[in-house]
Amino acid sequence: MNLGPVPHFSYRPPTGDPPIIHEDEHFVVVDKQAGLLSVPGIAPEKKDCLRSRVQAMFPQATGPMTCHRLDLSTSGVMILALDAKTHRNLSIQFEQRKTHKRYIALLDGRLESDEGTINCPMRKDMDVRPRMLVDYAQGKPSITHYKVLARETLSGREVTRVEFIPHTGRTHQLRVHAAHPHVTTVGEMGTLDPAETSGLGLPIIGDELYGEHSAIPSPRLMLHASMLTIYHPITGKQLTFTAPVPF
């Protein structure tokens, strides 16, 4: 399925500082608001972002600060380093997949299976940026485990509340894995197991990139990073941070 042009986007970030979940002399953990960029964009009006706001809150911070990102439309737990040594340590943890992430999403429709694993290889859609697509020939491995938490109704329609545990960190991975096969797809599954190499077929509610035909109105993308586990860069102690689900 080939989607049309990307809808026009105007950057109107929410106001106010992000809520602080944890802070010490090495890093700060915040609850990023939906609609706020994680890092600055190219246009001048997109300089306002989570990193710039945290920098203003912690003027003593040095170094790149940003160890990982959330999509503009996604809310939830993010950690930012306050010095270069901590930034290097945390960045390696994310790169080597030593961290553990949990997301909560509302899907547009009823998901029949209770849990499973999605393994849809992905890459950038070079013709329709910033979209991603599923490419069974040249896509990078992209693995997500999902579990149904509840089957609910919203605006008179059936929706499904799911937990996503990503095992890789591709751009838009959870959004594409939820919506596929209603996204641009290249190549054929061949002998691959369709139960693992096809998505859920239910876009996340409020997804302006992969859920254009959803009949459920939503003021935001219903995707939230609810939990992040890391190892403290100095003590090595395992720490878990959570942010309440806003939907």
Order of alpha helices (4+ residues) and beta strands (2+ residues): beta-beta-alpha-beta-alpha-beta-beta-beta-beta-beta-beta-alpha-beta-alpha-beta-beta
